[in-house]
């Protein structure tokens, strides 16, 4: 079964090259714009009440994938589904960002970690009651070495 998705907008960021992108939104203070195409703008009604939103997007410059990869903050091979590595069977990315403002069909967000021109697939509100899990564990990430041999969170 194949799925066809069409972008609902585009994400405008200051990151033109992959090695300039922070490795996760938590390491970014970048202010960016999420441009929602006019035919979907009505769907933004009531979004201003949320402090954070979840962006789902196509990793449009990702090519190929491997089922085992070395994550950016680790030095060991891990299963692709136990990482947030961009080279995935279905190159879909996810970022939780702070919603700073809405100007019509343009959302100003803070803490983005994607390339400029990234196709936007969907937006979902971040709802702490639904999305925060007090008993969450982070698998290998919780036990990664802190010996300075992993990549620092400033870019790729």
Residue frames as a rotation matrix with the C-alpha (Angstrom) as fourth column:
UNK 1
0.584 0.812 0.000 0.00
0.812 -0.584 0.000 0.00
0.000 0.000 -1.000 0.00
UNK 2
-0.554 -0.760 0.341 1.41
0.767 -0.625 -0.146 3.38
0.323 0.181 0.929 -0.97
UNK 3
0.393 0.603 -0.695 0.58
0.773 -0.625 -0.106 6.74
-0.498 -0.495 -0.712 0.55
UNK 4
-0.257 -0.410 0.875 0.78
0.768 -0.636 -0.072 10.04
0.586 0.653 0.479 -1.23
UNK 5
0.278 0.290 -0.916 1.10
0.816 -0.575 0.065 13.20
-0.508 -0.765 -0.396 0.83
UNK 6
0.207 -0.169 0.964 1.10
0.643 -0.719 -0.264 16.78
0.738 0.674 -0.040 -0.35
UNK 7
-0.769 -0.520 -0.372 2.74
0.625 -0.489 -0.609 19.58
0.135 -0.700 0.701 1.64
UNK 8
0.432 0.892 -0.132 0.39
0.895 -0.407 0.180 21.99
0.106 -0.196 -0.975 3.41
UNK 9
0.983 -0.178 -0.043 3.11
-0.171 -0.976 0.136 24.63
-0.066 -0.127 -0.990 3.57
UNK 10
0.375 -0.926 -0.033 6.82
0.431 0.205 -0.879 25.28
0.821 0.316 0.477 3.82
UNK 11
0.790 -0.215 -0.574 9.17
0.537 -0.208 0.817 25.94
-0.295 -0.954 -0.049 6.73
UNK 12
0.593 -0.587 0.552 11.50
0.099 -0.627 -0.773 28.94
0.799 0.512 -0.314 6.35
UNK 13
0.846 -0.381 -0.374 14.62
0.450 0.132 0.883 28.78
-0.287 -0.915 0.283 8.52
UNK 14
0.675 -0.673 -0.302 18.08
-0.689 -0.722 0.068 30.36
-0.264 0.162 -0.951 8.66
UNK 15
-0.023 -0.709 0.705 19.67
-0.300 0.677 0.672 26.95
-0.954 -0.196 -0.228 7.92
UNK 16
0.494 0.150 -0.856 20.70
-0.855 -0.094 -0.510 26.60
-0.157 0.984 0.082 4.26
UNK 17
-0.151 -0.642 -0.751 23.11
-0.618 0.655 -0.435 23.71
0.771 0.399 -0.496 4.80
UNK 18
0.595 0.472 -0.650 22.64
0.063 0.779 0.624 20.46
0.801 -0.412 0.434 6.71
UNK 19
-0.135 -0.714 -0.687 25.74
0.801 0.330 -0.500 20.88
0.584 -0.617 0.527 8.90
UNK 20
-0.796 -0.104 0.597 24.39
-0.153 -0.918 -0.365 24.19
0.586 -0.381 0.715 10.25
UNK 21
0.195 0.980 0.022 21.19
-0.358 0.050 0.933 22.64
0.913 -0.190 0.360 11.63
UNK 22
-0.362 -0.222 0.905 21.00
-0.932 0.119 -0.343 22.05
-0.032 -0.968 -0.250 15.38
UNK 23
-0.910 -0.115 -0.398 20.59
-0.200 0.964 0.178 18.32
0.364 0.241 -0.900 16.06
UNK 24
-0.333 0.873 -0.357 17.29
0.916 0.390 0.098 18.76
0.225 -0.294 -0.929 17.93
UNK 25
0.292 0.528 0.798 14.92
0.355 -0.834 0.422 21.69
0.888 0.160 -0.431 18.61
UNK 26
0.871 0.053 -0.489 16.01
0.492 -0.129 0.861 21.82
-0.017 -0.990 -0.138 22.27
UNK 27
-0.036 -0.975 -0.218 19.46
0.800 -0.159 0.579 22.99
-0.600 -0.153 0.786 21.08
UNK 28
-0.522 -0.085 0.848 18.05
0.748 -0.523 0.408 25.76
0.409 0.848 0.337 18.87
UNK 29
-0.295 0.452 -0.842 16.93
0.474 -0.696 -0.539 29.31
-0.830 -0.558 -0.009 19.56
UNK 30
-0.968 -0.166 0.188 16.37
0.238 -0.376 0.895 30.04
-0.078 0.912 0.404 15.88
UNK 31
-0.156 0.921 -0.357 13.31
-0.165 -0.380 -0.910 32.08
-0.974 -0.083 0.211 15.00
UNK 32
-0.972 -0.141 0.186 11.64
0.134 0.315 0.940 30.87
-0.191 0.938 -0.287 11.82
UNK 33
-0.328 0.895 -0.302 8.43
-0.854 -0.417 -0.311 31.07
-0.404 0.156 0.901 9.85
UNK 34
-0.720 0.296 0.628 6.04
0.399 0.917 0.025 28.28
-0.568 0.269 -0.778 9.03
UNK 35
-0.657 0.481 -0.581 4.13
-0.715 -0.641 0.279 29.32
-0.239 0.599 0.765 5.91
UNK 36
-0.431 0.625 0.651 0.83
0.320 0.780 -0.537 27.47
-0.844 -0.023 -0.536 5.59
UNK 37
-0.937 0.107 0.333 -0.57
0.314 -0.164 0.935 27.45
0.154 0.981 0.120 2.06
UNK 38
-0.774 0.622 0.117 -3.69
-0.631 -0.773 -0.065 29.57
0.050 -0.124 0.991 1.70
UNK 39
-0.085 0.809 -0.582 -6.01
-0.497 0.471 0.728 26.63
0.863 0.351 0.362 1.01
UNK 40
-0.025 0.023 -0.999 -5.16
0.656 0.755 0.001 25.28
0.755 -0.655 -0.034 4.50
UNK 41
-0.761 -0.401 0.510 -5.04
-0.013 -0.776 -0.630 28.60
0.649 -0.486 0.586 6.39
UNK 42
0.141 0.904 0.403 -8.55
-0.659 -0.218 0.720 28.20
0.739 -0.367 0.565 7.84
UNK 43
0.559 0.023 -0.829 -7.23
0.342 0.904 0.256 25.17
0.756 -0.426 0.497 9.72
UNK 44
-0.559 -0.829 -0.033 -5.05
0.430 -0.256 -0.866 27.50
0.709 -0.498 0.500 11.84
UNK 45
0.178 0.711 0.681 -8.10
-0.387 -0.586 0.712 28.80
0.905 -0.390 0.171 13.72
UNK 46
0.928 0.278 0.248 -7.50
-0.291 0.126 0.948 28.71
0.232 -0.952 0.198 17.51
UNK 47
0.494 -0.796 -0.351 -3.81
0.623 0.605 -0.495 27.75
0.606 0.026 0.795 17.23
UNK 48
-0.012 -0.531 0.847 -2.74
-0.205 -0.828 -0.522 30.99
0.979 -0.180 -0.099 18.96
UNK 49
0.680 0.382 0.626 -3.80
-0.660 -0.054 0.750 29.56
0.320 -0.923 0.215 22.33
UNK 50
0.910 -0.390 -0.139 -1.04
0.412 0.886 0.212 26.96
0.041 -0.250 0.967 22.28
UNK 51
0.637 -0.749 -0.185 2.47
-0.503 -0.585 0.637 27.77
-0.585 -0.313 -0.749 23.48
UNK 52
-0.544 -0.832 0.110 4.01
-0.511 0.432 0.743 24.89
-0.666 0.348 -0.660 21.51
UNK 53
0.640 0.688 -0.343 3.15
-0.705 0.348 -0.618 23.02
-0.306 0.637 0.708 18.35
UNK 54
-0.032 -0.571 0.820 4.35
0.091 0.815 0.572 19.81
-0.995 0.093 0.026 16.74
UNK 55
0.271 0.033 -0.962 5.55
-0.895 -0.358 -0.265 20.12
-0.353 0.933 -0.068 13.15
UNK 56
0.245 -0.181 0.952 5.59
0.288 0.952 0.107 17.06
-0.926 0.248 0.285 10.90
UNK 57
0.492 -0.184 -0.851 7.60
-0.720 -0.635 -0.280 17.51
-0.488 0.750 -0.445 7.74
UNK 58
0.970 -0.216 0.109 9.28
0.236 0.749 -0.619 15.72
0.051 0.626 0.778 4.86
UNK 59
0.278 -0.952 -0.128 13.03
-0.046 -0.147 0.988 15.27
-0.960 -0.268 -0.085 5.18
UNK 60
0.920 0.377 -0.105 13.23
-0.090 -0.057 -0.994 16.29
-0.381 0.925 -0.019 1.52
UNK 61
0.434 -0.824 -0.365 17.02
-0.833 -0.214 -0.510 16.17
0.342 0.526 -0.779 1.21
UNK 62
-0.042 -0.381 0.924 17.42
-0.660 0.705 0.260 12.84
-0.750 -0.599 -0.281 2.93
UNK 63
0.295 0.114 -0.949 18.41
-0.878 0.423 -0.222 10.07
0.376 0.899 0.225 0.56
UNK 64
-0.143 -0.305 -0.942 18.44
-0.091 0.951 -0.294 6.39
0.986 0.043 -0.163 1.28
UNK 65
0.531 0.279 0.800 18.30
-0.814 -0.096 0.573 4.79
0.236 -0.956 0.176 4.67
UNK 66
-0.533 -0.614 -0.582 19.97
-0.265 0.775 -0.574 2.22
0.803 -0.152 -0.576 6.86
UNK 67
0.523 0.774 -0.357 18.32
0.081 0.372 0.925 0.07
0.848 -0.513 0.132 9.50
UNK 68
0.543 -0.434 -0.719 21.28
0.814 0.061 0.578 0.66
-0.207 -0.899 0.386 11.83
UNK 69
0.470 -0.334 0.817 22.77
0.276 -0.824 -0.495 4.13
0.838 0.458 -0.296 12.20
UNK 70
-0.441 -0.618 -0.651 25.10
0.876 -0.139 -0.462 6.05
0.196 -0.774 0.603 14.50
UNK 71
0.668 0.743 -0.039 23.05
0.728 -0.642 0.239 8.77
0.153 -0.189 -0.970 16.25
UNK 72
0.377 -0.500 0.779 24.52
0.086 -0.819 -0.567 12.26
0.922 0.281 -0.266 16.50
UNK 73
0.316 -0.223 0.922 24.86
-0.871 -0.453 0.189 12.05
0.376 -0.863 -0.338 20.29
UNK 74
0.714 -0.106 0.692 26.27
-0.307 0.841 0.446 8.55
-0.629 -0.531 0.567 20.45
UNK 75
-0.166 -0.836 -0.522 29.13
-0.953 0.001 0.302 6.53
-0.253 0.548 -0.797 18.98
UNK 76
-0.729 -0.034 0.684 27.41
-0.056 0.998 -0.010 3.14
-0.683 -0.045 -0.729 18.68
UNK 77
-0.829 0.501 -0.246 25.22
-0.232 0.092 0.968 1.75
0.508 0.860 0.040 15.93
UNK 78
-0.663 0.719 0.208 21.55
-0.184 0.113 -0.976 1.73
-0.726 -0.686 0.058 16.90
UNK 79
-0.416 0.637 0.649 18.39
0.876 0.473 0.098 0.57
-0.245 0.609 -0.754 15.19
UNK 80
-0.807 0.069 0.586 16.94
0.285 -0.824 0.490 3.38
0.517 0.562 0.645 13.06
UNK 81
0.152 0.978 0.147 13.63
0.210 -0.177 0.962 3.21
0.966 -0.115 -0.232 14.95
UNK 82
0.515 -0.088 -0.853 15.47
0.857 0.022 0.515 3.80
-0.027 -0.996 0.087 18.24
UNK 83
-0.595 -0.730 -0.336 16.91
0.663 -0.682 0.308 7.08
-0.455 -0.040 0.890 16.90
UNK 84
0.540 0.692 -0.480 15.83
0.236 -0.671 -0.703 10.35
-0.808 0.266 -0.525 15.34
UNK 85
-0.559 -0.827 0.051 18.34
0.201 -0.076 0.977 10.01
-0.804 0.556 0.209 12.52
UNK 86
-0.049 0.602 -0.797 17.10
-0.655 -0.622 -0.429 11.63
-0.754 0.501 0.424 9.26
UNK 87
-0.569 -0.187 -0.801 17.93
-0.785 0.413 0.461 8.72
0.244 0.891 -0.382 6.91
UNK 88
-0.479 0.566 0.671 14.74
-0.395 0.544 -0.740 6.71
-0.784 -0.620 -0.037 7.42
UNK 89
-0.702 0.285 0.652 12.61
0.625 0.686 0.373 4.35
-0.341 0.670 -0.659 5.30
UNK 90
0.367 0.775 0.515 9.90
0.841 -0.513 0.172 7.06
0.397 0.370 -0.840 5.31
UNK 91
-0.619 -0.785 0.013 11.77
0.707 -0.565 -0.424 10.37
0.340 -0.254 0.905 5.65
UNK 92
0.448 0.801 0.396 9.36
0.331 -0.561 0.759 12.12
0.830 -0.209 -0.516 8.00
UNK 93
-0.712 -0.700 -0.058 10.61
0.371 -0.305 -0.877 14.54
0.596 -0.646 0.477 10.64
UNK 94
0.516 0.825 -0.232 9.01
0.621 -0.174 0.765 15.83
0.590 -0.538 -0.601 13.81
UNK 95
-0.707 -0.699 0.108 9.85
0.428 -0.545 -0.721 18.90
0.563 -0.464 0.684 15.89
UNK 96
0.422 0.734 -0.532 8.19
0.902 -0.284 0.324 20.44
0.087 -0.617 -0.782 18.93
UNK 97
-0.611 -0.610 0.505 8.64
0.608 -0.770 -0.194 24.21
0.507 0.189 0.841 18.68
UNK 98
-0.449 0.438 -0.779 7.44
0.579 -0.522 -0.627 27.25
-0.681 -0.732 -0.019 20.59
UNK 99
0.040 0.555 0.831 4.71
0.924 -0.336 0.180 29.19
0.379 0.761 -0.527 18.82
UNK 100
-0.735 -0.433 -0.521 5.64
0.607 -0.764 -0.222 32.86
-0.302 -0.479 0.824 19.21
UNK 101
-0.404 0.601 -0.690 3.02
-0.402 -0.794 -0.457 34.49
-0.822 0.093 0.562 16.96
UNK 102
-0.199 0.399 0.895 0.59
0.849 0.526 -0.046 34.04
-0.489 0.751 -0.443 14.11
UNK 103
-0.471 0.062 -0.880 0.38
-0.371 -0.919 0.134 36.49
-0.800 0.389 0.456 11.23
UNK 104
0.232 0.649 -0.725 -2.42
-0.968 0.081 -0.237 35.21
-0.095 0.756 0.647 9.02
UNK 105
0.963 0.126 -0.237 -1.17
-0.184 0.953 -0.241 31.99
0.196 0.275 0.941 7.45
UNK 106
0.080 -0.990 -0.113 2.37
-0.064 0.108 -0.992 32.46
0.995 0.087 -0.055 8.78
UNK 107
0.960 0.132 -0.246 3.40
0.215 0.216 0.953 31.08
0.179 -0.968 0.179 12.15
UNK 108
0.191 -0.921 0.339 6.47
-0.645 -0.378 -0.664 32.50
0.740 -0.092 -0.667 13.84
UNK 109
0.945 0.097 -0.312 8.18
0.118 0.789 0.603 29.72
0.304 -0.606 0.734 15.78
UNK 110
0.297 -0.876 0.380 11.26
-0.933 -0.352 -0.081 29.40
0.205 -0.330 -0.922 17.97
UNK 111
-0.080 -0.464 0.882 13.57
-0.663 0.686 0.301 26.44
-0.745 -0.561 -0.362 18.36
UNK 112
0.863 0.431 -0.265 13.54
-0.464 0.467 -0.752 24.99
-0.200 0.772 0.603 14.85
UNK 113
-0.070 -0.900 0.431 15.94
-0.419 0.419 0.806 22.32
-0.905 -0.124 -0.406 13.61
UNK 114
0.392 0.265 0.881 15.21
0.619 0.632 -0.465 21.91
-0.680 0.728 0.084 9.89
UNK 115
-0.678 -0.642 0.358 16.55
0.659 -0.314 0.683 23.10
-0.326 0.699 0.636 6.56
UNK 116
-0.440 0.483 -0.757 15.14
-0.431 -0.853 -0.293 26.18
-0.787 0.197 0.584 4.90
UNK 117
-0.373 0.390 -0.842 12.44
-0.913 0.008 0.408 25.21
0.166 0.921 0.353 2.42
UNK 118
-0.991 0.005 0.132 11.41
-0.033 0.960 -0.279 22.03
-0.128 -0.281 -0.951 4.23
UNK 119
-0.468 0.875 -0.122 7.94
-0.263 -0.007 0.965 20.83
0.844 0.484 0.233 3.09
UNK 120
-0.736 0.323 0.595 5.40
-0.639 -0.043 -0.768 20.95
-0.222 -0.945 0.238 5.93
UNK 121
-0.791 0.441 -0.424 3.12
0.122 0.792 0.598 17.89
0.599 0.421 -0.681 6.14
UNK 122
0.300 0.910 -0.286 1.06
0.535 0.088 0.841 18.65
0.790 -0.405 -0.460 9.25
UNK 123
-0.637 -0.350 0.687 0.78
-0.386 -0.627 -0.677 20.69
0.667 -0.696 0.264 12.44
UNK 124
0.209 0.678 -0.705 -0.53
0.546 0.517 0.659 19.37
0.811 -0.523 -0.262 15.73
UNK 125
0.469 -0.038 0.882 -0.91
-0.580 -0.766 0.276 21.20
0.666 -0.641 -0.382 19.03
UNK 126
-0.596 -0.622 -0.508 1.37
0.138 0.544 -0.828 20.20
0.791 -0.563 -0.238 21.89
UNK 127
0.458 0.780 0.427 -0.93
-0.490 -0.180 0.853 19.36
0.742 -0.600 0.299 24.81
UNK 128
-0.465 -0.775 0.428 1.02
-0.791 0.147 -0.593 18.66
0.397 -0.615 -0.681 28.02
UNK 129
0.046 0.553 0.832 -1.71
-0.818 0.499 -0.287 16.42
-0.574 -0.667 0.475 29.42
UNK 130
0.937 0.349 -0.002 -1.51
-0.270 0.723 -0.636 14.22
-0.220 0.596 0.772 26.31
UNK 131
0.745 -0.642 -0.181 2.13
-0.138 0.117 -0.984 14.55
0.653 0.757 -0.002 25.27
UNK 132
-0.165 -0.819 0.550 4.17
-0.841 -0.174 -0.512 14.66
0.515 -0.547 -0.660 28.49
UNK 133
0.660 0.284 -0.695 4.86
0.019 0.919 0.394 11.32
0.751 -0.273 0.601 30.13
UNK 134
0.594 -0.401 0.698 6.26
-0.797 -0.409 0.443 11.51
0.108 -0.820 -0.563 33.67
UNK 135
0.508 -0.363 0.781 7.49
-0.266 0.796 0.543 7.91
-0.819 -0.484 0.308 33.59
UNK 136
0.959 -0.124 -0.254 9.18
-0.237 0.133 -0.962 8.13
0.153 0.983 0.098 30.17
UNK 137
0.356 -0.901 0.249 12.55
0.190 0.330 0.924 6.45
-0.915 -0.281 0.289 29.60
UNK 138
0.664 -0.172 -0.727 14.99
-0.683 -0.534 -0.498 7.31
-0.303 0.828 -0.472 26.83
UNK 139
0.984 -0.173 0.044 16.63
0.176 0.902 -0.395 3.92
0.029 0.397 0.917 26.23
UNK 140
0.284 -0.955 0.086 20.26
0.936 0.256 -0.242 4.10
0.209 0.149 0.966 25.06
UNK 141
0.148 -0.211 0.966 20.22
0.169 -0.957 -0.235 7.90
0.974 0.198 -0.106 25.33
UNK 142
0.885 0.231 0.404 19.82
-0.348 -0.246 0.904 7.67
0.308 -0.941 -0.138 29.11
UNK 143
0.793 -0.569 0.218 22.97
0.211 0.592 0.778 5.51
-0.572 -0.571 0.589 29.28
UNK 144
0.777 -0.522 0.352 25.20
0.353 -0.103 -0.930 7.16
0.522 0.846 0.104 26.66
UNK 145
0.038 -0.853 -0.520 28.77
0.999 0.029 0.025 7.98
-0.007 -0.521 0.854 27.67
UNK 146
0.973 0.227 -0.039 29.53
0.229 -0.971 0.074 11.51
-0.021 -0.081 -0.996 28.79
UNK 147
0.353 -0.932 -0.082 33.22
0.631 0.173 0.756 11.30
-0.690 -0.319 0.649 27.93
UNK 148
0.164 -0.272 -0.948 33.35
-0.384 -0.903 0.193 14.01
-0.909 0.332 -0.252 25.26
UNK 149
-0.805 -0.527 0.274 33.62
0.007 0.453 0.892 11.53
-0.594 0.719 -0.361 22.37
UNK 150
-0.052 0.838 0.543 30.11
0.931 0.237 -0.277 12.16
-0.361 0.491 -0.793 21.13
UNK 151
-0.478 -0.097 0.873 29.21
0.633 -0.727 0.266 15.07
0.609 0.680 0.408 18.86
UNK 152
-0.819 0.156 -0.552 28.35
0.356 -0.616 -0.703 18.24
-0.449 -0.772 0.449 20.71
UNK 153
0.003 0.961 0.275 24.81
0.937 0.093 -0.336 19.66
-0.348 0.259 -0.901 20.24
UNK 154
-0.199 -0.094 -0.976 25.72
-0.028 -0.994 0.102 22.73
-0.980 0.048 0.195 18.17
UNK 155
0.259 0.269 -0.928 25.17
-0.934 -0.176 -0.312 21.36
-0.247 0.947 0.206 14.68
UNK 156
0.947 0.090 0.309 25.78
-0.028 0.980 -0.198 18.28
-0.321 0.179 0.930 12.65
